[in-house]
Each structure stands twice: as C-alpha cells, then as structure tokens.
C-alpha cells in the first residue's frame, strides 16, 4: 500500500462516520472470533465490564484492538478518539 493510499484511508475513517462505524463493527466481530479461537468465552458486555476495571490508558498502543463507535463510550476511564478508538 502506498503512503498516499494509507493517508486516504485514514482521512476516510476520520471524515465518513458510516464507513468508520462499518469498519469498527467488522473489526469487533473479527476480534471476538479470534478471542474465541484462543479459548476465551465472554460477551462484549463482559469485556466492557472487565476493561472498566482497568486504569485509563492501560492498553497503551493496543487501543486499536478495543474499538468503539461514536455511540458507544467506555463506562469509566480512557476516552474515545475521533477515529473511534478507545484508549
């Protein structure tokens, strides 16, 4: 992928809410598939509860693994940035 293409992708994520929400939803589905394949079984709500117990910024650079749409906000700690990533 070229640098120009990568920048265009990031601009689309920032500028187009529908595209961002679709991408976040698909990533969330895939994330849960991978978690189950690794032998863990819990719901998104249970994951949210466990994340809420952690201090703000606990994920550091792993924040992208824990995406939220603009309509969803973590119950405590951290924040949701413009691209929909919680950290």
N, C-alpha and C positions, 0 to 999 in steps of 0.2 A: 504494500500500500504506500502510495506517495505521501509526502508531507502535506501537500495540498489537499489530497483526499481526506487525510486524517483531520485537518482543520475544518473542512466542510462538514464532516461527520459531527464534530464537536459543536459547531455552530448550529446544526440542525437539532441536536439534543437540547441545546440551550433555548433556541427560538421556537421550536414546534412542540407544544405540550402534548398533542396527540401521539406524535412519534415517540417522544420520551416516555409517556405512560405505557405505550405498547411495548417498547423495548424493556422497560422495567418489569412489566408483567411477565414477559417471556423469560427474562433472566431469573425472576423469582421462581417460576416453575422449574427451570433447569436446576437452580440451586437446590430446591427441595428434592429433586430426583437424585442429584449427586449425594446429598446428605443421606438419603435412604439407602443408596447403593453402598455407602460407607458403614451401614449398620446402625444408624441412628433413626429413631422414630419419634417425631413430635410434630405438632401443628405450627403454623405461622404464629398463631396467638401465643403458644407456649414459648416459641423462640423470642417473641417480643417481650414476654414477661422476664425471661432469663436475661435478655440484653438490658432491660431496665434496671437490673440489679448491679450492673457494672458501672464504674465511674465514667464521666464524659471523656471521650477521646480514647477509650480503652482499646479500640480497634486500630488506631493509628492509620497506616496506609492500607489496611484491609477493608476500609469503609465501603468500597465498591461492592463488596460481597453482600452488604446489608442495605439494599436499595429500598427506598420508599417513593411512592408517587406523591405529588403535591398535596393530595387529600389525606395522606397518612402521615402522622407525626409520631416520633417516639414518645413514650409516656413520661420519661424523665431522662435528663442527661443528653448531651450531644446536641446536634442540630441537623436540619435537612437543608442542604445547599441547593443552589439553583438548578443543578443537574439531577436533583432527586436523590442524591447520595446522603446517607446518614453517617455522621461521624462525630 
